[in-house]
Amino acid sequence: MITLKKEDGPADLDGITHLSIGVSWDPTSGSSGGLLGKLNRKVGTDLDLIAIAMAGADPVRLAGLDSLDPLGNGALVHSGDNQTGKGDGDDETVTVEFARVPQNVTAVVFVAAAYKKGSSFQKARNISFKVYDATGGSAQQVADIWPSLLSADNGCAVAKAIRVGTGWKLEVLNTTGKIKQGDERALMRFAASK
């Protein structure tokens, strides 16, 4: 088992065949009280976890939003879109099976974003990104990453899996930035910059 922290730099994933990243959040009333606050909590907010497969500097596939298996072989699988943050545990997950990732994919960047218009990190509470060793079918948590509450950004590059020869390394990024809402190209440019 590995333990991951941003300060430690990239960690070897030797022996890890499946890796999962999950995002969870709770709906909040924001700064609204009364009826509006109650409505905000009921509606929730929509954050999105997206994994972008990179071939060198180029984004080539995207898992998330409306694409659940972009490589078509189960190598990069998204759990589906949770639009409220309600419920226990991870609201969205992406799982990578490294042996199935095509050779031209050199990295996978995991991004969480308030991607859809009207959503924002400020309308969510207790945002948490969890990294799991999912080898053998059972998920063991190896990292819990919390973005800063002070950020006014709407995107967070959570982590990056990097192909190194025949193996993989995982780097915790936890870096925020601005992404134009509803713009897939902006999302991919953000991921490519990491």
C-alpha positions in Angstrom: 0.0 0.0 0.0 1.1 3.6 -0.7 0.4 6.8 1.1 0.2 9.9 -1.0 0.9 13.5 -0.2 1.6 16.5 -2.4 4.9 17.2 -0.7 6.2 13.7 -1.4 6.2 14.1 -5.2 5.2 11.3 -7.6 4.7 7.8 -6.0 5.5 4.5 -7.7 2.3 2.5 -8.4 4.2 -0.8 -8.6 1.8 -3.7 -7.9 -1.2 -1.4 -8.3 -3.3 -2.6 -11.3 -6.5 -0.5 -10.6 -6.6 3.0 -9.3 -9.8 4.9 -8.4 -10.2 8.6 -7.7 -13.5 9.8 -6.0 -14.9 13.2 -5.3 -17.5 13.9 -2.6 -19.2 17.0 -1.5 -22.2 18.2 0.5 -24.8 20.6 -0.7 -24.9 23.9 1.2 -27.2 26.9 1.6 -24.2 29.2 0.9 -24.8 32.5 2.6 -28.5 32.3 2.1 -30.8 31.7 5.1 -34.5 31.0 5.4 -36.4 29.6 2.5 -33.7 30.3 -0.2 -31.1 28.5 1.9 -33.4 25.5 2.4 -34.0 25.4 -1.4 -30.3 25.7 -2.1 -29.6 22.7 0.1 -32.4 20.7 -1.4 -31.3 21.4 -5.0 -27.6 20.9 -4.2 -24.8 21.8 -6.5 -23.3 19.9 -9.4 -19.5 19.3 -9.3 -17.9 17.0 -11.9 -15.0 14.7 -11.8 -13.3 14.3 -15.1 -10.3 12.2 -16.2 -8.4 13.4 -19.2 -6.2 10.9 -21.0 -3.1 12.6 -22.5 -0.9 11.5 -25.4 2.2 13.7 -24.7 0.9 17.2 -24.4 -2.4 16.5 -26.2 -5.7 15.6 -24.5 -7.1 12.6 -26.4 -10.0 11.2 -24.4 -12.2 12.5 -21.6 -14.0 10.4 -19.0 -16.8 12.2 -17.3 -19.7 14.5 -18.1 -21.5 12.3 -20.7 -18.6 9.9 -21.5 -18.4 6.9 -19.1 -15.9 4.6 -21.0 -14.1 6.8 -23.5 -11.4 4.2 -24.4 -14.1 1.7 -25.1 -12.3 -1.1 -23.3 -12.9 -0.5 -19.6 -9.4 1.0 -19.0 -10.9 4.4 -17.9 -14.4 4.2 -16.5 -16.5 7.0 -14.9 -19.3 6.1 -12.5 -21.8 8.7 -13.9 -22.9 12.2 -13.1 -24.1 13.1 -9.6 -25.8 16.5 -9.9 -26.5 17.2 -6.3 -23.8 16.0 -3.9 -26.5 14.2 -1.9 -25.8 10.8 -0.3 -22.9 9.2 1.5 -19.5 8.3 0.2 -18.1 9.4 -3.1 -20.5 11.2 -5.4 -18.5 10.5 -8.6 -15.5 8.1 -9.3 -13.1 7.3 -12.1 -11.3 4.0 -12.2 -8.2 3.3 -14.3 -7.1 -0.3 -15.1 -3.5 0.4 -16.1 -2.9 -2.8 -18.2 -5.7 -1.8 -20.6 -4.6 1.8 -21.1 -3.3 2.1 -24.7 0.4 2.7 -25.1 -0.1 6.1 -26.7 -1.7 7.4 -23.5 1.2 8.8 -21.5 -0.7 10.3 -18.6 -4.2 10.7 -17.0 -5.1 13.9 -15.3 -7.9 13.9 -12.8 -9.8 17.2 -12.6 -12.8 18.2 -10.4 -14.7 21.2 -11.7 -17.8 23.3 -11.2 -18.2 22.8 -14.9 -21.8 23.5 -15.6 -23.2 27.1 -15.6 -24.5 28.0 -12.2 -22.4 25.5 -10.2 -19.5 26.6 -8.0 -17.2 25.2 -5.4 -18.7 27.9 -3.1 -22.1 26.2 -3.3 -20.6 23.0 -2.0 -19.1 22.1 1.4 -16.7 19.4 2.6 -15.2 18.8 -0.8 -12.9 15.8 -0.7 -10.9 13.9 -3.3 -10.0 10.4 -2.3 -7.5 8.2 -4.0 -7.9 4.4 -3.8 -5.8 1.4 -4.6 -8.6 -0.7 -6.2 -6.4 -3.7 -7.0 -8.1 -7.0 -6.5 -11.6 -5.5 -6.4 -11.5 -3.9 -3.0 -10.7 -0.2 -2.6 -8.2 0.9 0.0 -8.0 4.6 0.5 -4.4 5.9 0.1 -5.0 9.7 0.1 -7.6 12.2 1.1 -7.1 15.6 -0.6 -9.0 18.7 0.5 -8.9 21.8 -1.7 -8.7 25.2 0.0 -11.9 26.9 1.0 -10.4 30.3 0.2 -10.1 29.6 -3.5 -12.5 31.5 -5.8 -11.5 29.1 -8.7 -13.9 26.6 -10.2 -11.5 23.8 -11.1 -9.0 21.7 -9.2 -6.4 19.4 -10.8 -6.5 16.6 -8.2 -3.8 14.2 -9.4 -1.9 12.9 -12.4 -1.0 9.3 -13.3 2.1 9.3 -15.4 3.4 6.4 -17.5 7.1 5.7 -16.8 8.4 2.9 -19.0 6.2 -0.1 -18.3 5.0 1.3 -14.9 3.0 4.2 -13.6 3.5 7.0 -11.0 0.9 9.1 -9.3 1.4 12.7 -8.4 -0.9 14.6 -6.1 -1.5 18.0 -7.6 -4.3 19.8 -5.6 -3.9 22.9 -7.8 -6.9 25.2 -8.5 -7.6 27.3 -11.5 -10.3 29.0 -13.5 -12.1 27.0 -16.2 -14.7 28.7 -18.5 -17.9 26.9 -17.5 -19.4 24.7 -20.2 -16.3 24.8 -22.3 -14.7 21.4 -22.9 -11.7 22.9 -24.6 -11.0 25.1 -21.6 -11.2 22.1 -19.4 -8.8 20.1 -21.5 -6.3 23.1 -21.7 -6.4 23.3 -17.9 -5.6 19.6 -17.6 -2.9 19.8 -20.3 -1.2 22.6 -18.3 -0.6 20.3 -15.3 
